[in-house]
Amino acid sequence: MAKFTDSLGTLLSKFKIGINGVTLKDSSGNLLIRNTGDTADANVTAAKLLNTGNTIDIGTTNVLSVSKNTTQSGALTIIYPAAKATDGQVIAQKAGTAAGTIEFEFVSAAATSQCLSVDTTALAFGSGTTVTMFNLPANAVVEAVRVVIDTAFSGAPSMSVGISGAASKYLSSTQVDLTAAALTIFEVYPGRSPVGTAEALQISYTAGGAAAGAARVEIDYSIPS
């Protein structure tokens, strides 16, 4: 067995470990770890990677860069879930994690409790008698129905907001005047209890000879906890 004492380096641009081992190679000041034949990069196995920079690049084309926030003021540990999520789940911060730790978990959906959502549907003088709006989620409460007149309607049109079989459930035709001046807003608070199933909301419209006019119908809704 040969023994080298106080070996400081080599004048060559590469250093091979063992007969069939990897090669340590210099490339313009960067260290490369190459396979036995020097035809491709070799794998590296270590207990921990200590990167003194702020970025890790993955790949040589279409590079994926993972970077540290340069304003980070303390140690931070990120822990990912142990397995793949069920399709459709989202990732969220796990409750009860320690300071300086971000631990993710998969949940069925992002929390919607106390979040207000708004859906907007356009209504024009030439719209059909039934204008599809959106599917109101199960257990949702319609907080407000708002009709914004963008262009005053001519003729004697009317509209209501509801569902099939209950056309005026959330807004009746007596609560809005489509012939009002532009920028007029009609707002109604239905105050109805939530329904345990989704509802397909729709606008029921009667043109009444209208030859001009445009409005927006906005629905504010939430899913209470």
Secondary structure, DSSP 4 states (H G I P E B T S, - for coil): ----SS----SSSEEE-SSSS-EEEEETTEEEEE-TTSSSBPP---S-----SSEEEE-SSS-EEEE--TT--S--EEE--SSPPPTT-EEEEPTTPPTTEEEEEEESS---TT-EEEEEEEEETT--SEEEEEEEPTT-EEEEEEEEEEE---SS-EEEEEETTEEEEEE-GGG--TTSPTT-EEEE---PPP-SS-EEEEEEEE-TT--S-EEEEEEEEE---
